[in-house]
Amino acid sequence: MSRSEVAVSAPGKVLLAGGYLVLDRGHTGLVFGLDARIHVHVQKLPTSPGLVLSEIIVRSPQFKDAEWRYGYRETEEEGGIQVTQLKGHSTSAQSQNKFVETALAYALTYVTAVSGVKIGSTSITIVADTDYYSHSDADDGASAARFIDFHVPITEAHKTGLGSSAALVTSFTAAVLTHYLDIEQLDLYSESGRRQLHNLAQAAHCAAQGKVGSGFDVAAAVYGSCVYRRFSPSVLDRVGEVGSPRFSSRLKSVVDDLDPANQWDMQIDKSAARIPQGLRLLMCDVDCGSETVGLVKKVLAWREENPEEANLLWATLQKGNEELAKELKRLAQGSTPLTQEYSDLRETVLTIRSLIREMSAKAQVPIEPKVQTDLLDACCKVSGVVGGVVPGAGGFDAIALLVKDDAVPNLQELLKTYTTGTVSEGSPVIGKVRLLGVKQDFEGLKSEEAKLYAEWAR
């Protein structure tokens, strides 16, 4: 029996240390969840008496014309639930929302594989906390609200780099599962249920991307802050495509981890990801953004062509990343007065940045571009700013800063008037710089009150 109304949210993320390295099982990434979340609300689709619909409507009402309507059907030979966009009824200028469509097909397939329940029509609403996207000065007054109207089509929105696709797939998958399955069939807040959600969201996210990534962003969306070691990509080899014979049973086997010869082997250590009291992990938006996939391809090509040099550099970076996690944990476990200067932490961050710039130069990839270097250096000159990095794959996404609580006002003052210096011809120029209203959040997926979305869901 499906529930009439459910809502869940999943956090964004910042990969503070371990960019590129996290792609390799020999290394780890230090990833922190953020209190900016993607929210998904699901309710039964109201119909007239006697009228039966096989339709699921998905809306993202913060953007112009963001609505997708899907028909669905159970395929032959256990091929799972095939989802088809009803283009004549969808209003979005974007022809397809691959992440929503794939997550929906995977979640519905798993629901039917677990319970055999009849899929009823639903209305699904997706809303994002304000800081997932850059927004104009006109919205600054509204940004105190948790959700705002961005006034643009979703294709024109500038992401701030907080991991929206992973948080979307995770929260969307969790909401659909929670709507259709009883807690006895799947409890997403138990250890086993959380793991099944992780496995299903990873499978759907990889399918939507068309590649098997490291999965750190989905892990953070499910579990929150952690030190993460990736899963072996081969665990997803046997899933196949929706509609192929026995897709349903293969997907259930992978999600429930039933194959002893090919099990999920990721490692998630929540105890190792800590921020000491008196310190905040903040994000500074540069309103530009990078094409992460292009950066990753170039770095991996350099590593393949220069294995000895690259492996030595990666080993040194891994050591630095481990030292960062250890120092943060050491400070978190002790007493950390506001007079603490964090000298060892500052030096560790500087060492990591130096190694990242070395990799950037050798691979000829703008992991820490000069405009970002200048911004980080300017921020770090503010008293109480311990250090910062261009997180994850680098480029022109929001930078991450470790800042003492009492230093935030001074940092905000700097950023009010900060301008980019001279840049070389053809280089991107960062836009208005602003401190996002987000900080570290150690909690992963969580249930939400449906009334929170009354203004947006319909």
Secondary structure, DSSP 8 states (H G I E B T S, - for coil): ---SEEEEEEEEEEEEE-TTGGGSTTS-EEEEEEEEEEEEEEEE----TT----EEEEE-TTSBT-EEEEEEEE-STT--EEEEE-TTT---SSS--HHHHHHHHHHHHHHHHHH------EEEEEEE-GGGB---GGGTTGGGSSS----SBGGG--B-SS-HHHHHHHHHHHHHHHHHS-TTT--TTSHHHHHHHHHHHHHHHHHHHTS----HHHHHHHH-SEEEE---GGGGTT---TTSTTHHHHHHHHHTT--TTS----EEEGGG----TTEEEEEEE-S----HHHHHHHHHHHHHHSHHHHHHHHHHHHHHHHHHHHHHHHHHHS---TT---HHHHHHHHHHHHHHHHHHHHHT--SS-HHHHHHHHHHHTSTTEEEEE--TT-SSS-EEEEEEGGGHHHHHHHHHS-------TT-------EE-S--B----SEE--GGGGTTT--
